């Protein structure tokens, strides 16, 4: 279960690339129909993220965050749980990290690691709640996790507005964090900071836990066949709760990377910009495989930044990204194949593959 056959991996990569190509082709047709300068607009979409150090920093900042949210969703999807609570975990994690940054500890070297630790603890609690509710009361993890998202967002926004924003300032954010509480830049003057290192280290840890530990084996068995897992003496409820808790810790860590990152260096109302929810796409396209998550995040982050820069520099709205996103999910999730594939296989003297 831990290894992927080369032929299967090649097939999956080909399908994903084909899905992206089809989505981009449709996006180009939309741009062609709506823009007065479609060639310029689409060129901006495809090249702008790599045009300067600043835009490359924006891209890599997105990649770090998309990787972490993709990992959080991948864990629960591996266990065949459909908890959607990462966004709420990001908010409570970001708030917890902000308390550390705005405390006397915020000016010490302990600020960043301690902020990440308490953010992970807060996120894990927010992940534990829907897991326990499902195991103990049979509550739907989809409904409970979504409701917890709304609670977290509203409560955190209220705390920022009522208690962290300077009194009477009318601001919707906290004061700037001390320098010791902000992640160091890898490329000065850009958002290319230590967050990407945190994301890659977490990718390695999640892969190791999933494929090199007993707990990871149990998680994958429960996800693959819960009846067999129960028969083998694995307590599926315990695995489910622990999976949501660990996923919540990753979501909380993402909250810390947000507020401690160079893009913010403070906490603000609605600070995640709904990016945390886009980890669903990352997890689906990566087939919930941890090592594939950063690769998908790299490609999707590029398209995401390209769409945003196109919206700023041309007459095409950024909503074009929604079209690309929806088509990629639809094509990848539907296990589509090229028309005429069976005919080509017969011409080449091969038996057509049976759809699985």
C-alpha positions in Angstrom: 0.0 0.0 0.0 3.0 2.3 0.5 4.3 2.1 -3.1 2.9 3.2 -6.4 3.7 1.2 -9.6 5.6 3.3 -12.2 3.0 2.6 -14.9 0.2 3.6 -12.6 2.0 6.8 -11.5 2.7 7.7 -15.2 -1.0 7.2 -16.0 -2.1 9.5 -13.1 0.4 12.2 -14.1 -0.7 12.0 -17.7 -4.4 12.3 -16.7 -3.7 15.3 -14.4 -1.6 17.1 -17.1 -4.3 16.4 -19.6 -6.9 17.8 -17.2 -4.9 21.0 -16.7 -4.4 21.3 -20.5 -8.2 21.0 -21.1 -9.0 23.5 -18.3 -6.5 26.0 -19.7 -7.9 25.6 -23.2 -11.4 26.3 -22.0 -10.0 29.3 -20.0 -8.4 30.6 -23.1 -11.6 30.4 -25.0 -13.4 32.4 -22.3 -10.6 35.0 -22.3 -10.8 35.1 -26.1 -14.5 35.8 -25.9 -14.4 38.4 -23.1 -11.1 40.3 -23.4 -10.2 43.1 -25.8 -6.6 41.9 -25.7 -6.9 38.1 -25.2 -3.3 37.3 -26.2 -1.9 39.8 -23.7 -4.3 38.6 -21.0 -3.5 34.9 -21.4 0.3 35.7 -21.7 0.0 37.5 -18.4 -1.9 34.5 -16.9 0.9 32.1 -17.9 4.1 34.2 -17.4 3.4 36.9 -14.7 4.1 34.7 -11.6 7.7 34.2 -12.8 8.3 37.7 -14.0 10.1 39.2 -10.9 11.4 38.3 -7.5 8.3 39.9 -6.0 5.8 37.8 -8.0 7.9 34.6 -7.4 7.7 35.3 -3.7 3.9 35.6 -4.0 3.9 32.3 -5.8 6.0 30.4 -3.3 4.1 31.9 -0.4 0.9 30.4 -1.9 2.7 27.1 -2.5 3.7 26.8 1.2 0.1 27.5 2.4 -1.5 25.3 -0.3 0.9 22.4 0.7 -0.1 22.6 4.4 -3.8 22.8 3.7 -3.5 20.0 1.1 -1.7 17.8 3.7 -4.4 18.4 6.3 -7.2 17.4 3.9 -5.1 14.4 2.5 -4.9 12.9 6.0 -8.6 12.8 6.6 -9.3 11.7 3.0 -6.9 8.8 3.5 -9.0 7.7 6.4 -12.2 8.1 4.2 -13.4 10.9 6.5 -14.8 14.0 4.8 -14.1 16.6 7.5 -13.9 20.0 6.1 -12.7 21.9 9.1 -9.2 23.1 8.1 -10.4 26.7 7.7 -11.6 26.9 11.3 -8.3 25.2 12.4 -6.4 27.9 10.6 -8.3 30.6 12.4 -7.8 29.2 15.9 -4.2 28.4 15.2 -3.5 31.9 13.8 -5.1 33.4 16.9 -3.1 31.2 19.3 0.1 32.1 17.5 -0.8 35.8 17.7 -1.2 35.7 21.4 2.3 34.4 21.7 3.6 37.1 19.2 1.9 39.9 21.1 3.0 38.7 24.5 6.4 39.4 26.1 7.6 36.2 24.5 7.1 37.8 21.1 10.4 39.6 21.2 12.4 36.5 22.1 13.8 33.7 19.8 11.2 31.4 21.3 8.3 33.3 19.7 8.2 31.5 16.3 8.6 27.9 17.4 6.4 28.4 20.5 3.8 30.2 18.3 3.7 27.2 15.9 3.4 24.8 18.8 0.5 26.4 20.5 -1.2 26.9 17.0 -0.9 23.2 16.4 -2.4 22.5 19.8 -5.3 24.8 19.2 -5.9 23.3 15.7 -5.7 19.8 17.0 -8.5 20.6 19.6 -10.6 22.0 16.8 -10.0 18.8 14.8 -10.7 16.5 17.7 -14.2 17.9 18.3 -15.9 16.7 15.1 -14.0 13.4 15.3 -15.3 12.8 18.8 -18.8 13.9 17.9 -18.9 11.4 15.1 -17.4 8.5 17.1 -19.5 9.2 20.2 -22.8 10.5 18.8 -22.7 9.6 15.1 -22.7 13.2 14.0 -21.8 13.9 10.4 -18.2 15.1 10.2 -19.1 17.2 7.2 -21.8 19.2 9.0 -20.0 19.5 12.3 -16.7 20.6 10.8 -18.3 23.2 8.6 -20.3 24.6 11.6 -17.0 24.8 13.6 -15.5 26.7 10.7 -18.2 29.4 11.0 -17.8 29.5 14.8 -14.0 29.9 14.6 -14.1 32.6 11.9 -16.8 34.7 13.8 -15.1 34.3 17.2 -11.6 35.1 15.9 -12.8 38.1 13.9 -14.6 39.4 17.0 -11.5 39.0 19.2 -9.4 40.8 16.6 -11.9 43.7 16.3 -12.7 44.0 20.0 -9.5 43.2 21.7 -6.4 43.1 19.4 -7.0 46.1 17.1 -5.7 49.4 18.7 -8.7 51.0 20.5 -10.4 53.7 18.5 -8.3 53.1 15.5 -11.0 51.6 13.3 -8.4 49.0 12.1 -9.4 45.4 11.5 -6.1 43.9 12.4 -3.7 43.6 15.3 -0.6 45.7 15.7 2.4 44.5 13.7 4.3 41.6 15.4 7.9 42.1 16.6 10.6 41.1 14.1 11.4 38.1 16.2 7.9 36.8 15.6 8.0 37.0 11.8 9.4 34.3 9.7 12.8 35.1 8.2 12.9 35.9 4.5 14.8 33.5 2.2 14.9 36.2 -0.5 15.0 39.6 1.0 12.2 42.0 0.1 9.8 39.2 -0.9 7.3 36.9 0.7 9.6 34.0 0.0 10.1 33.1 3.6 10.7 30.1 5.9 7.1 29.0 5.5 8.1 26.9 2.5 10.6 25.0 4.6 8.0 24.4 7.2 5.6 23.0 4.6 8.3 20.7 3.0 9.3 19.4 6.5 5.7 18.7 7.3 5.3 16.9 4.0 8.2 14.5 4.9 6.8 14.0 8.4 3.3 13.1 7.1 4.7 10.7 4.5 6.8 9.0 7.2 3.9 8.7 9.6 1.6 7.4 7.0 3.9 4.8 5.4 6.5 4.0 8.1 4.5 3.7 11.3 2.0 1.4 12.8 -0.5 4.2 13.2 -0.2 5.1 9.6 -0.8 1.5 8.5 -3.9 1.4 10.7 -5.2 4.7 9.2 -4.8 3.4 5.7 -6.4 0.1 6.6 -9.4 1.9 8.1 -9.7 4.1 5.0 -9.4 1.1 2.6 -11.6 -1.3 4.4 -13.0 -0.4 7.8 -14.8 -3.7 8.2 -11.6 -5.7 7.7 -9.8 -3.3 10.0 -12.3 -3.8 12.8 -12.0 -7.6 12.2 -8.3 -7.3 12.6 -8.7 -5.7 16.0 -8.2 -2.1 14.9 -10.4 0.4 16.7 -11.7 2.4 13.8 -13.2 5.1 16.0 -9.9 5.8 17.7 -8.1 6.0 14.4 -10.7 8.3 13.0 -10.5 10.7 16.0 -6.7 10.7 16.0 -6.6 11.3 12.3 -8.8 14.4 12.6 -6.8 15.6 15.5 -3.5 15.3 13.7 -5.0 16.9 10.6 -6.3 19.7 12.9 -2.7 20.2 14.1 -1.5 20.8 10.5 -4.4 23.2 10.0 -3.3 25.1 13.1 0.3 25.2 11.9 -1.0 26.8 8.7 -2.6 29.5 10.8 0.7 30.2 12.4 2.5 30.3 9.0 -0.2 32.8 7.9 0.1 35.3 10.7 3.8 34.9 11.3 4.6 35.0 7.6 6.1 38.1 5.8 2.8 38.5 3.9 1.1 39.5 7.2 3.3 39.7 10.3 0.0 40.3 12.2 -3.5 38.9 12.4 -6.3 40.5 10.5 -10.0 39.8 10.0 -10.7 37.1 7.4 -6.9 36.7 7.0 -7.0 33.4 5.1 -8.8 34.7 2.0 -10.5 31.3 1.7 -7.2 29.8 0.5 -7.4 27.2 3.3 -10.4 25.7 1.6 -8.6 25.2 -1.7 -6.6 22.4 -0.1 -9.5 20.2 -1.1 -8.5 20.6 -4.7 -4.8 19.9 -3.9 -5.8 16.7 -2.0 -8.1 15.5 -4.8 -5.6 16.0 -7.6 -2.7 14.6 -5.5 -4.9 11.5 -4.7 -4.2 12.2 -1.0 -0.6 11.2 -1.4 1.7 13.4 0.7 4.7 13.5 -1.6 2.4 14.6 -4.5 0.9 17.4 -2.5 3.8 20.0 -2.9 4.0 19.2 -6.6 0.3 19.9 -7.1 0.6 23.0 -4.9 3.5 24.3 -7.0 1.5 24.0 -10.2 -1.8 25.2 -8.8 -0.2 28.1 -6.9 1.3 29.2 -10.2 -2.1 29.2 -11.9 -3.6 30.9 -8.9 -1.1 33.8 -8.9 -1.3 34.0 -12.7 -5.1 34.5 -12.4 -4.7 37.2 -9.7 -2.1 39.1 -11.7 -4.1 38.8 -14.8 -7.0 40.3 -13.0 -4.8 43.2 -11.8 -3.1 43.9 -15.1 -5.7 43.2 -17.8 -9.4 43.4 -18.3 -10.1 39.8 -17.4 -11.5 39.1 -13.9 -9.7 36.7 -11.5 -12.8 34.5 -11.5 -11.3 32.7 -14.5 -9.4 30.7 -11.9 -12.7 29.3 -10.7 -13.3 27.9 -14.1 -9.9 26.3 -14.2 -10.3 24.9 -10.7 -13.7 23.4 -11.3 -12.7 21.8 -14.6 -9.6 20.2 -13.1 -11.6 18.8 -10.1 -14.3 17.5 -12.5 -11.9 15.9 -14.9 -9.5 14.3 -12.3 -12.3 13.1 -10.0 -14.3 11.6 -12.9 -11.4 9.4 -14.1 -11.9 10.6 -17.7 -10.0 9.1 -20.6 -9.2 10.4 -24.1 -11.8 9.6 -26.7 -10.6 7.0 -29.2 -8.1 5.5 -26.7 -9.4 2.0 -27.3 -9.2 2.5 -31.0 -5.6 3.7 -30.8 -4.7 0.7 -28.6 -6.1 -1.7 -31.2 -4.1 0.0 -34.0 -0.9 -0.4 -31.9 -1.7 -4.1 -31.4 -2.4 -3.7 -27.6 -5.5 -4.7 -25.7 -7.4 -1.7 -24.4 -7.1 -1.1 -20.7 -10.2 -1.9 -18.7 -11.5 1.0 -16.7 -11.2 0.5 -13.0 
